[in-house]
Amino acid sequence: MNRSYFKGVQALRGLAALSVMLFHFRWNINESYPNLGDRLFGWGATGVDLFFLISGFVIALTVKTTPATFSGAVNFLKRRAFRILPAYYAILIITFMLSGAMSTFHYEDKALNFFTSLIFQPAYHDHAPFYIDDSGMYGIRWTLNYEVYFYLVIGLLLMLPMRWLFITLWFIASLLLLPWFNGYAINFSPTGYGFSSGQLNLISNPMILLFIVGMIIGASISYIQRINSKLMALLAFASLIFAYSQFSEGKFLAHGLLSSGWIYALVLLFVIGAERSIENWVPQWLLKLGDISFSLYLIHNLFNYGLAKRFDSTGIEPGMLRFTLSIVLSLLLAWLSWRYIEKPAYRIGKRREKISAT
C-alpha cells in the first residue's frame, strides 16, 4: 500500500482539533459544574502535540515524492502556502476586526502581538513554548510559528542532493549544537532555553522534536506497512485506551515529547500501521472533522474573545448553553471556511502547479 491519504490519520487530525476546542471551551462547563470541565477536557491542549506529529509525518511523505530541484522546492512551499495562508489571514482579519480593530494600535503589547502574527514570528523571548501572549485573541497562532518555520526549513533544503542528510544536520545544529555552544545543558522540555532572541528560542525549542518524530514515522512507512495490520489495529486501540487512562488521571498533560508527545507518537504509529484494517471502519463524520480541522483550530477561539461580548449582550451567560452553542457555531464556521476558503485555495494551488510543470 503506497498512498499519501490515510483515513486513520485524517481521523486523528479531526480529534486533535476537537480536543483543543473542548479544552478552550471547558470553562463554560466549570461555571455550571465546578471543575467538571477541567476533569473532562483538561487534557485537550495536548492535541497540539498530535498536530505536530501528523505534520511531520505528512511532510516526510511529501519529501519522498518531491524532486530535488529548485522547482520542486518552490512547488512544495507553494502547496504549503495555499494550504495555510488563505484561511489563516482571513480568520486573522476577522479576529482583528472583532477584537477592537484600530484600537489595537493604542496598546503596545496588542500591536506587537498583531504585527508578529502577520509574519509568523515570536513576540517575546520568554514565555516558552509560546513566545507570544497565548491568553489573547491571537494566542492560538503560536503553533503556526513552529509550523511555518518547519515548512520553510524543509522547503529550502528540498532542492539539495542528499536532502535527508542536510535536513538531519540542520536539526542537529539547531536543537543540539546551538544551545550546547551557548552553554546550555541539552534538554527535551518545551521550556526550551534562555536566549535573548525569540527566534533562536523557537528554532531550538524541543517542541520541534515532535515534527522530527513524525518525519521518522513517515520515512519508515514502508517498514511499518509490513507489520500485520490487524495486530497494529489492536495496538492502536490499546494505545488509545492507554492515552485516555493516563490523561484522565492527570498524567502526561504537558506539551513535548516526554509528556503527551510519546503517547501520541505511539497512537500515530499504530494507526498508520492499522490502515488496511481500519480504513473501511472510520466514520465519515470523523473524516469530515479532519477536513475542517485546520479552520476549526483557527476559528474556535473567536467564541471566547471576539464574540464573547455578543453572547453577553444576548443574555447567553457562561454555562452549558454557551458551551454547546460555541461548539455548534465553531463547527459551522469552520466548515464554511473549509468550503469557501481552504478548498478553492487548494484547487488554485494545484492548477498553478500543473501549469508550471508543463
C-alpha positions as CSV (number, residue, x, y, z in Angstrom):
1,M,0.0,0.0,0.0
2,N,1.5,3.3,-1.2
3,R,-0.6,6.3,-0.6
4,S,-0.5,9.8,0.8
5,Y,-4.0,9.8,2.3
6,F,-4.6,7.8,5.4
7,K,-8.2,7.7,6.8
8,G,-6.9,6.9,10.3
9,V,-4.5,9.9,10.3
10,Q,-7.3,12.1,9.0
11,A,-9.5,11.0,11.9
12,L,-6.7,11.7,14.3
13,R,-6.3,15.2,12.8
14,G,-10.0,15.8,13.5
15,L,-9.8,14.5,17.0
16,A,-6.8,16.7,17.7
17,A,-8.7,19.9,16.6
18,L,-11.8,18.8,18.6
19,S,-9.7,18.2,21.8
20,V,-8.1,21.7,21.6
21,M,-11.6,23.3,21.0
22,L,-13.1,21.4,24.0
23,F,-10.1,22.4,26.2
24,H,-10.7,26.1,25.4
25,F,-14.5,25.9,26.0
26,R,-14.3,23.8,29.2
27,W,-14.6,26.8,31.4
28,N,-18.3,27.1,30.5
29,I,-18.9,23.7,32.0
30,N,-16.9,24.7,35.1
31,E,-19.4,27.6,35.5
32,S,-22.3,25.2,35.9
33,Y,-20.4,22.3,37.4
34,P,-17.2,23.4,39.2
35,N,-14.1,21.6,37.9
36,L,-16.1,19.2,35.7
37,G,-14.8,20.8,32.5
38,D,-11.2,20.5,33.7
39,R,-11.7,16.8,34.6
40,L,-13.4,16.1,31.2
41,F,-11.2,18.2,28.9
42,G,-8.2,19.5,30.8
43,W,-6.1,17.2,28.6
44,G,-7.3,18.8,25.4
45,A,-4.4,21.1,24.8
46,T,-2.2,18.1,24.2
47,G,-3.9,17.8,20.8
48,V,-1.3,20.3,19.6
49,D,1.4,17.7,20.1
50,L,-0.6,15.3,17.9
51,F,-0.9,18.0,15.2
52,F,2.8,18.5,15.2
53,L,3.4,14.7,14.9
54,I,1.0,14.5,12.0
55,S,2.6,17.5,10.2
56,G,6.0,15.8,10.4
57,F,4.5,12.5,9.1
58,V,2.8,14.2,6.1
59,I,5.9,16.3,5.3
60,A,8.0,13.1,5.2
61,L,5.7,11.6,2.7
62,T,5.8,14.8,0.6
63,V,9.6,14.9,0.7
64,K,9.7,11.4,-0.8
65,T,7.7,12.5,-3.9
66,T,9.2,15.9,-4.4
67,P,12.1,16.2,-6.9
68,A,15.4,17.5,-5.5
69,T,15.2,20.6,-7.7
70,F,14.6,24.3,-7.3
71,S,11.1,24.0,-8.9
72,G,10.4,21.0,-6.6
73,A,11.2,23.1,-3.6
74,V,9.2,26.1,-4.9
75,N,6.2,23.8,-5.6
76,F,6.4,22.4,-2.1
77,L,6.4,25.9,-0.5
78,K,3.5,26.9,-2.7
79,R,1.5,24.0,-1.7
80,R,2.1,24.8,2.0
81,A,1.3,28.4,1.4
82,F,-2.0,27.7,-0.3
83,R,-2.8,25.2,2.4
84,I,-2.2,27.6,5.3
85,L,-2.2,31.3,4.4
86,P,-5.7,32.0,2.9
87,A,-7.7,30.6,5.8
88,Y,-5.1,31.9,8.3
89,Y,-5.2,35.5,7.1
90,A,-8.9,35.5,6.5
91,I,-9.6,34.4,10.1
92,L,-6.8,36.8,11.4
93,I,-8.6,39.7,9.8
94,I,-11.9,38.7,11.3
95,T,-10.2,38.3,14.6
96,F,-8.6,41.8,14.3
97,M,-12.0,43.4,13.5
98,L,-13.8,41.7,16.4
99,S,-11.0,42.5,18.9
100,G,-11.0,46.2,18.6
101,A,-9.7,46.8,15.1
102,M,-7.7,50.1,15.0
103,S,-7.9,50.4,18.8
104,T,-5.4,47.6,18.9
105,F,-2.7,50.0,18.0
106,H,-3.3,52.0,21.2
107,Y,-1.7,49.2,23.2
108,E,1.9,48.3,22.6
109,D,1.5,44.7,23.6
110,K,-1.6,44.1,21.4
111,A,0.0,45.9,18.5
112,L,3.2,43.7,18.8
113,N,1.1,40.6,19.0
114,F,-0.8,41.6,15.9
115,F,2.2,42.6,13.8
116,T,4.2,39.4,14.7
117,S,1.1,37.3,13.8
118,L,1.3,38.7,10.3
119,I,4.8,37.3,9.7
120,F,4.7,34.2,12.0
121,Q,7.3,35.5,14.4
122,P,7.6,35.3,18.2
123,A,6.6,38.4,20.1
124,Y,8.7,37.7,23.2
125,H,11.9,35.8,24.0
126,D,10.4,34.3,27.1
127,H,7.1,32.5,28.0
128,A,8.1,29.2,26.3
129,P,7.0,27.4,24.3
130,F,4.5,30.0,23.1
131,Y,6.7,33.1,22.8
132,I,3.6,35.2,22.4
133,D,0.7,36.2,24.6
134,D,-1.2,32.9,24.4
135,S,-4.1,34.2,26.6
136,G,-5.5,36.7,24.0
137,M,-7.3,36.6,20.7
138,Y,-4.2,35.7,18.7
139,G,-3.0,33.1,21.2
140,I,-3.9,30.1,19.1
141,R,-1.4,31.0,16.4
142,W,1.7,30.2,18.5
143,T,1.7,26.7,16.9
144,L,1.7,28.3,13.4
145,N,5.1,29.9,14.2
146,Y,6.6,26.4,14.6
147,E,4.7,25.0,11.6
148,V,5.8,27.8,9.2
149,Y,9.4,27.6,10.4
150,F,9.4,23.9,9.9
151,Y,7.9,24.1,6.4
152,L,10.4,26.8,5.4
153,V,13.4,24.8,6.5
154,I,12.2,21.6,4.8
155,G,11.3,23.6,1.6
156,L,14.7,25.3,1.3
157,L,16.6,22.0,1.9
158,L,14.5,20.0,-0.5
159,M,16.4,21.3,-3.5
160,L,19.7,19.9,-2.3
161,P,21.1,16.5,-3.2
162,M,21.2,14.1,-0.1
163,R,18.5,16.3,1.4
164,W,17.7,13.8,4.2
165,L,21.3,14.3,5.3
166,F,21.1,18.1,5.3
167,I,17.7,18.0,7.0
168,T,19.2,15.9,9.7
169,L,22.2,18.1,10.0
170,W,20.1,21.3,10.3
171,F,18.0,20.0,13.2
172,I,21.1,18.6,14.9
173,A,22.6,22.1,14.6
174,S,19.5,24.0,15.8
175,L,18.3,21.6,18.5
176,L,21.6,20.4,19.9
177,L,24.6,22.3,18.8
178,L,23.1,25.8,19.1
179,P,22.2,25.5,22.8
180,W,25.3,23.5,23.6
181,F,27.7,26.0,22.2
182,N,25.9,28.7,24.1
183,G,26.4,26.9,27.4
184,Y,23.0,25.3,27.9
185,A,22.5,21.7,29.0
186,I,20.6,19.8,26.3
187,N,17.0,19.1,27.4
188,F,13.8,17.8,26.0
189,S,11.5,20.1,27.8
190,P,9.3,22.6,26.0
191,T,10.6,25.3,28.4
192,G,13.5,25.4,26.0
193,Y,16.4,27.7,26.5
194,G,17.1,31.2,27.6
195,F,18.3,33.0,24.5
196,S,17.6,36.7,24.4
197,S,16.1,36.2,20.9
198,G,12.6,34.8,20.5
199,Q,13.5,33.4,17.1
200,L,16.5,31.5,18.5
201,N,14.4,30.2,21.3
202,L,11.7,29.0,18.9
203,I,14.1,27.2,16.5
204,S,15.9,25.5,19.3
205,N,12.8,24.5,21.3
206,P,12.4,20.8,21.8
207,M,8.7,21.1,20.7
208,I,10.2,20.7,17.2
209,L,11.2,17.1,18.1
210,L,7.5,16.2,17.6
211,F,7.9,17.1,14.0
212,I,11.1,15.1,13.8
213,V,9.5,12.0,15.3
214,G,6.5,12.4,12.9
215,M,9.0,12.6,10.0
216,I,10.8,9.5,11.2
217,I,7.5,7.6,11.2
218,G,6.7,8.9,7.7
219,A,10.2,7.9,6.5
220,S,9.7,4.4,7.9
221,I,6.3,3.9,6.3
222,S,7.3,1.0,4.1
223,Y,8.6,-0.9,7.1
224,I,5.5,-0.1,9.2
225,Q,3.2,-1.4,6.5
226,R,4.9,-4.8,6.6
227,I,3.6,-5.4,10.1
228,N,0.3,-7.3,10.3
229,S,-2.4,-4.6,10.1
230,K,-4.8,-6.5,12.4
231,L,-2.1,-6.6,15.1
232,M,-1.5,-2.9,14.6
233,A,-5.2,-2.2,14.9
234,L,-5.2,-4.0,18.3
235,L,-2.2,-1.9,19.3
236,A,-3.9,1.3,18.1
237,F,-7.0,0.5,20.2
238,A,-4.8,-0.3,23.2
239,S,-2.8,2.9,22.7
240,L,-5.9,5.0,22.6
241,I,-7.2,3.3,25.8
242,F,-3.8,3.9,27.4
243,A,-3.8,7.6,26.4
244,Y,-7.3,8.0,27.9
245,S,-6.4,6.3,31.1
246,Q,-3.2,8.4,31.6
247,F,-4.8,11.7,30.6
248,S,-7.9,11.1,32.8
249,E,-5.5,10.5,35.8
250,G,-3.8,13.9,35.0
251,K,-0.6,12.3,33.8
252,F,1.5,13.5,30.8
253,L,-0.7,16.5,30.2
254,A,2.1,18.9,29.3
255,H,3.4,19.6,25.8
256,G,6.5,17.9,24.5
257,L,7.9,14.6,23.5
258,L,8.5,13.4,27.1
259,S,4.9,14.3,28.1
260,S,1.9,13.7,25.8
261,G,4.1,13.5,22.8
262,W,5.4,10.0,23.2
263,I,1.9,8.7,23.8
264,Y,0.6,10.3,20.7
265,A,3.6,9.1,18.7
266,L,2.6,5.5,19.6
267,V,-1.0,6.2,18.7
268,L,0.0,7.7,15.3
269,L,2.4,4.8,14.6
270,F,-0.1,2.1,15.3
271,V,-3.0,3.9,13.5
272,I,-0.8,4.2,10.4
273,G,0.1,0.5,10.5
274,A,-3.5,-0.4,11.0
275,E,-4.8,1.5,8.0
276,R,-5.6,-1.6,5.9
277,S,-7.8,-3.0,8.7
278,I,-9.5,0.2,9.8
279,E,-9.9,2.3,6.7
280,N,-13.4,1.0,6.0
281,W,-14.5,1.5,9.6
282,V,-13.5,5.1,10.1
283,P,-16.8,7.1,10.5
284,Q,-17.4,9.7,7.8
285,W,-18.1,12.4,10.4
286,L,-14.5,11.9,11.7
287,L,-13.1,12.3,8.2
288,K,-15.2,15.5,7.7
289,L,-13.9,16.7,11.1
290,G,-10.4,16.0,9.8
291,D,-11.2,18.1,6.7
292,I,-12.2,21.1,8.7
293,S,-9.6,20.6,11.4
294,F,-7.3,23.5,10.4
295,S,-10.1,26.0,10.2
296,L,-11.7,24.7,13.4
297,Y,-8.4,25.1,15.2
298,L,-8.1,28.7,14.0
299,I,-11.6,29.9,14.4
300,H,-13.0,28.4,17.6
301,N,-11.3,30.9,19.9
302,L,-13.4,33.7,18.5
303,F,-16.2,32.5,20.8
304,N,-14.0,33.0,23.9
305,Y,-12.9,36.5,22.9
306,G,-14.2,38.4,19.9
307,L,-17.7,37.0,20.0
308,A,-17.9,36.8,23.8
309,K,-19.5,40.2,24.1
310,R,-22.1,39.2,21.6
311,F,-23.1,36.3,23.8
312,D,-23.2,38.5,26.8
313,S,-25.3,41.1,25.1
314,T,-27.9,38.5,24.1
315,G,-28.1,37.1,27.6
316,I,-26.2,33.9,26.9
317,E,-24.2,33.6,30.1
318,P,-21.3,31.2,30.6
319,G,-22.6,27.7,31.1
320,M,-23.8,24.6,29.3
321,L,-25.8,26.5,26.7
322,R,-22.9,28.7,25.8
323,F,-20.6,25.7,25.7
324,T,-23.0,23.9,23.3
325,L,-23.6,27.0,21.1
326,S,-19.8,27.7,20.9
327,I,-19.2,24.2,19.6
328,V,-22.0,24.2,17.1
329,L,-21.1,27.6,15.7
330,S,-17.4,26.8,15.7
331,L,-18.1,23.7,13.6
332,L,-20.4,25.6,11.3
333,L,-17.9,28.5,10.7
334,A,-15.0,26.0,10.3
335,W,-17.0,24.2,7.6
336,L,-17.7,27.4,5.8
337,S,-14.0,28.4,6.0
338,W,-13.0,25.0,4.6
339,R,-15.6,25.0,1.9
340,Y,-15.2,28.6,0.7
341,I,-11.6,29.4,1.5
342,E,-9.5,26.3,2.0
343,K,-10.9,24.1,-0.8
344,P,-10.8,26.9,-3.5
345,A,-7.3,27.9,-2.5
346,Y,-6.1,24.3,-2.7
347,R,-7.6,24.0,-6.2
348,I,-5.9,27.2,-7.3
349,G,-2.6,25.9,-6.0
350,K,-3.0,22.6,-7.8
351,R,-3.8,24.3,-11.1
352,R,-0.8,26.6,-10.9
353,E,1.4,23.7,-10.0
354,K,0.2,21.8,-13.1
355,I,0.7,24.9,-15.3
356,S,4.3,25.4,-14.0
357,A,5.0,21.7,-14.7
358,T,4.0,22.0,-18.4
